[in-house]
Amino acid sequence: MKQRITYVVQNPEEFSPEQLVVNNEGDFGPSFTLKGVHAAKEHRITLSLDELPKELSKVFQQWHELHIRWASPKPYTATPPFTSRVSPGLHVFFTPLDTTPENALCETLRSFVPGDLTNDERPKCSSTNDTSIKLPILSERFSMSASSQYYAYLESLNYFIGRFRESFCRKRMQCYENLRQFSSALYIDIDYDTISRTVVLTAGWPRATGAIEDGWDETITLPSEDATVEIGVLSHEPNSDPEDIQFGGFLTVLGQDERPKATRFQTPTRHYPLLQSSSTATLNPHPLTFTTSFNQPTGLHPTLTLTFPSQHLTPPNPSCKLHTHLTLPSALFIDAYQFSDALFLASKNLKSLRSLAGATDLEAPNWVVQQWGSAALFQLALPPLHHASSNTQGTWNSSIPLHLRYLPASAASHTSVPVPWPVVFWACRAEEGAKQSSNPFDRMHLGYEGLFGPKTRFMHVEPSGASGHIEGAKSDGLVEWIEVPVLDTRWSGWVEGGTVGMVVLAFLGLCWVLFGKTDGRREVEREKKKQ
Amino acid sequence: MAFSSFFRNPSLVFSASILLRAVFLLYGLWQDANSPMKYTDIDYYVFTDAARYISRGQSPYARDTYRYTPLLAWLIYPTVWPGGFWFSFGKILFAVGDVAAGWMMFRILKEYRKMGDERALKFASIWLLNPMVATISTRGSSEGLLGVFVTALLWAALAKQIPLTGFLLGFAVHFKIYPFIYAASIIWWLDDTRTGSKKHTRLALAIYSLLTFIGLNIAMYAIYGWPFLEHSYFYHMIRIDHRHNFSPYNTLLYLKSSPKPTGLEPTAPSLELERLAFLPQLLLSAVFIPLALAKKDLPSTMLAQTFAFVTFNKVCTSQYFLWYMMFLPYYLPDSTLLQSPSIGITAIIFWIVGQVAWLQQGFQLEFNGYSTFVPGLWASSILFFLVNAGILGVIIHDTKTKTKKTENRST
């Protein structure tokens, strides 16, 4: 078992090496202590298959590759290099083997979601093939992407962590402790592939848990004698190479190093931080953010609107194009044919629908759709230059018209459907594309990189935490809830009898007019009155 | 009076009807070029996309929601040629079809209703100068094209052109299925012919229409295979029609196709009466109405059949109104609806009230997101259904008593 714990200090000026203490002579073995370090943290655990309990190892071995991405709907500010994002919820990207059983995906999901997956209230899952969607892949030759995608909106991973603890920890305190920490992470990645035969578990915290002013106060110990734990405390530094990011700080291999060792390195990066361009000496995040909202009332054709401050909406580099990647549960769908008209696109401040995969049937009700939903990539239009300069306080809206499927009748007038905020990023040309994977913090399998060529870097636009500004809209962090009108079964008791009765009445009345004795006009009038 | 002299001159009326369509067509081009809201019907993009697939040697069914015979895509093949004019070819064709249908109505009214030019033109104008008809065809909906086939079918039948009638019937059924209901009325009506070889006439009609229908289907199946049958026929049988529309069955179909919430006690087994919805519809439109009325008056019988088919259908949208509108010019002249203004005006007011009530509820659902399925939308669709049934009752009654009236008049 290998562990890598990285802290990236948010404000290097406030940090001093005295906040780090290495103690190799403690009662519980070597330890590393942080005192009030304000930092983003990433904890990565690498396990080989034989280090896992048999039943768990079997779960992974069913797949050619499996990449699970979970993100919390809680808003946060990202710290480089941890700037990449996925829409809140549980994403599963995978490539099955020829031997992968048809129920493998749903079985895997059962460890994440309590209860019965066939129930309509739950995330959909009928079989691996029917429920997942195929990922369109632009660059087949270079692609390392998984072939299929599954998604379900999931607010927390507590159920999964609980199940994992029961089956895996077996009274090892360190394991309990790690998992307890993981339950407060805002994103978790699990990666497995047949070539490396290792499972990599990565959890991320954008800032210290607990009170804001406290920072990280924790002690890391060696879980077992043969374990490796490497701890880095780094800070992001300016770098002149436009495609590299640079970090300086301290690395400590627990049990080997007497004290934190100074380090400095630079690396090309797939997810390049979006920084304010004015100052090169200090690294300030770019003020461009976005919010997601739905135009009210949503009706049966909700319009998702992305709002940006227009004065900051200028490409960080001439090659950069602004994109948004949507993950839509099957209750909503996109009508691709709408987006072929240039006038229509322009009126919505969109450039094009670059890609659409998954459930795109324009007529099917939700209960007929077996796929979990669909994923779409749009290129967004930018405000004209004079607009940006003259309208310094204004906002720029891009809207994406969606359509609702009919949802099952229920004992309420409306059913709530979660729509996770999309991710928004500048996709820019990268000369050093091939070297990006050498970055120790590289993150892949997010659902959209495969839609771009290999020489692409992504500069993510941060979602603004302050949402729910539209009155009447229910909002819960980085997820919007849509109220979908449904047939209210509390009122529908007499629909069957009423319909059949009226049809039979009209039918008999008409038969009477057809075959009854004719008696001039009076009969018609009587017939009409009867109707 | 200028107004009456207008209707005395066929070339004026036809010019006006062509002008009306030309104006709508040009306005549509302007709106499409200048507004993100398109004048052109969504279906027209489906047809033209399908034609484009055909031009690349692919199947028209490669286009989602193309549920028509491949002949339609072939008919508008020129829309794939470059340029805005050719893209509008289909709309022009549909509009020309409209005017041609109106011209045939005019001829039928003169020949078989013994009307003078003025009266015939006035009633043909229900179709020719109807803005709804002109809008539907210039927006590029294929329902407009149906008018020319069905009116030609009626004319051929009235003229006793048996091979042509058979061919048109087979073609119309291949094109849109529902005209099969006219087979019963035409065959029953032919029985009324005084010629001795009536058996042969009916048999000939059956053979010609079946040969055409089967021949077209075999040809299309040979070229386009299973997707042709699946999309142009089977789809219409298995579709759920759960989305809100004017049909009285609509709410019931949504309720019945929707999965039951799990975890509840299983409710009493439903009778699934909605599965029998085709029974009153087909009994009325394809059996009872032809049997009772065809021999009295073929055009009015066809109107009653179509009206019954649309009223009792499991799905109903405003384009379906066009199906019966094309028969109104033959029925209205002697109808109670015109003879007795109180009944006529009451009927039209009730019809409009039914429409408005439904549209208001539909708007509240579609755009404001209110759950109006029950009782609002259901009640207004039932109201609309009953109003239509009442009007159908009047049409049936008028047609049934027709012989008596015409006899009275002739004595």
Interface residues (C-beta under 8 A of the other chain):
Chain A: D116 T118 N119 D120 P297 T298 G299 L300 H301 Y337 D341 L343 F344 A346 S347 K348 T360 D361 L362 E363 P365 W367 V368 Y406 P408 A409 S410 A411 S413 H414 E483 V484 P485 V486 L487 D488 T489 W491 S492 V495 E496 G498 T499 V500 M502 V503 V504 A506 F507 G509 L510 C511 V513 L514 F515 T518 G520 R521 E523 V524 E525 E527 K528 Q531
Chain B: A33 N34 S35 P36 K38 I42 Y45 D49 D64 T65 R239 I240 H242 R243 P248 Y249 T251 L252 Y254 L255 K256 S257 S258 P259 P261 T262 G263 S270 L271 L273 E274 A277 P280 L283 L284 F288 I289 A292 L293 A308 F312 T336 S340 I343 T346 L365 E366 F367 N368 G369 Y370 S371 T372 F373 V374 P375 W378 I382 F385 L386 V387 A389 G390 L392 G393 V394 I396 H397 K400 T401
